[in-house]
């Protein structure tokens, strides 16, 4: 039997978008299984009890992602 799956949103950093049924795409710091929190982008149900697939980043990985995004020529 697998260990219980635990997570804790330790810091809410920003709402990226909102979809159907109130699900939101968010950037948060999340501790998975009691480990140190990582930066996390994923969809969440309105009450944060369910989540969609996402991606987590260390601080170093997030810095590199920011460099890449800053280098893009995105017209707003």
C-alpha positions in Angstrom: 0.0 0.0 0.0 1.3 3.4 -0.9 2.0 6.1 1.7 -0.6 8.8 2.1 -0.2 11.6 -0.4 0.2 14.9 1.3 0.7 18.5 0.2 0.6 22.0 1.6 0.4 25.2 -0.3 2.9 27.3 1.8 2.6 30.5 -0.3 0.1 31.6 -3.0 2.1 33.6 -5.5 -0.4 34.4 -8.3 -3.4 33.5 -10.3 -2.6 32.8 -14.0 -6.1 32.1 -15.3 -9.5 30.8 -14.3 -11.4 28.1 -16.2 -14.7 26.3 -16.2 -16.2 25.4 -12.8 -13.9 27.8 -10.9 -10.7 25.8 -11.5 -7.7 28.0 -11.5 -4.2 27.9 -12.9 -1.9 29.1 -10.2 1.7 29.7 -9.3 2.3 28.6 -5.7 5.0 27.3 -3.4 3.9 23.8 -2.4 5.4 21.3 0.0 4.9 17.7 -1.3 5.1 14.9 1.2 6.5 17.2 3.9 9.6 18.0 1.8 10.8 21.6 1.3 8.4 23.7 -0.8 9.0 24.2 -4.5 7.5 26.6 -7.0 4.5 24.9 -8.6 2.3 25.7 -11.6 -0.9 23.6 -11.9 -4.7 23.8 -12.0 -6.6 23.7 -8.7 -10.2 23.1 -7.8 -11.9 26.1 -6.1 -11.4 24.6 -2.6 -7.8 23.3 -3.4 -8.7 19.7 -2.5 -8.2 18.5 -6.0 -5.6 19.4 -8.6 -4.6 18.8 -12.2 -1.3 17.9 -13.6 1.4 20.5 -13.1 5.1 21.2 -13.0 7.4 22.0 -10.1 10.6 24.1 -10.1 13.4 24.6 -7.8 14.4 28.3 -7.3 17.3 27.8 -9.7 15.0 26.3 -12.3 12.5 29.1 -11.9 15.3 31.7 -12.3 16.3 30.0 -15.6 12.7 29.9 -16.8 12.4 33.7 -16.0 15.5 34.4 -18.1 14.0 32.4 -21.0 10.6 34.2 -20.7 12.3 37.6 -20.4 14.2 36.9 -23.7 11.0 36.2 -25.6 9.5 39.0 -27.8 5.9 38.7 -26.8 3.7 41.6 -27.9 1.0 42.4 -25.4 
